[in-house]
Amino acid sequence: MIRCLPFLVLVALLAALAAAAPGSARADDAAVAASVTKWSLRITPKAQALSTKISASTSPDEALVFLRSFTKVGRQGAAAIASTKPSTAKGTKLKTLATRSFVNFGNAGALLIKAVQMVKAGKTQAEVTPVVNQAVRLANTGSAQLKQAANLIPTVAR
């Protein structure tokens, strides 16, 4: 028994490490819901401030700082939510809706950055407007998707 003790300790240690390793994450709808909630709380204030932060009263440099932050949160949220593992069909739907929402927010932010850079470069309103319109469509789609995802959370996180 004493000869086997180091081996048993090693096996127990390896089992504990395997359980804690990120690659061995268990499927869990509650974890998906928690991730969606966490990132929703981060993106919502930024999404609500979007129109005021890119208004005429904001300098292009201030707008770029805000938009880079908005885009970063959108992309980080999409990556974090996409890394979760749902255990049911509703959890999968929640993950898909939320991930798409954050991807849309990130893409909208990137397009708005492009639009501000175009304005700074002296592009005409006719050249900038289609880029802004596409960004607004993406942001609105992301908002609708996030609202649908939020409505799923109570049915998933039980």
SULMOPE-V979867 format. One line per field, one symbol per residue. ss: DSSP state (@ for helix, = for strand, . for the rest). burial: 1 if it has 16 or more other ideal C-beta (glycine too) atoms within 10 Angstrom, else 0. Layout:
ss: ???
burial: ???
This chain:
ss: .@@@@@@@@@@@@@@@@@@@.@@@....@@@@@@@@@@@@@@@@@@@@@@@@@......@@@@@@@@@@@@@@@@@@@@@@@......@@@@@@@@@@@@@@@@@@@@@@@@@@@@@@@@....@@@@@@@@@@@@@@@@@@@@@@@@@@@@@@@@..
burial: 00000000000000000000000000011011101100110010011001001100000000110110011011101101100101000111111011111111111111111111001000000001001101100110111011001101100110
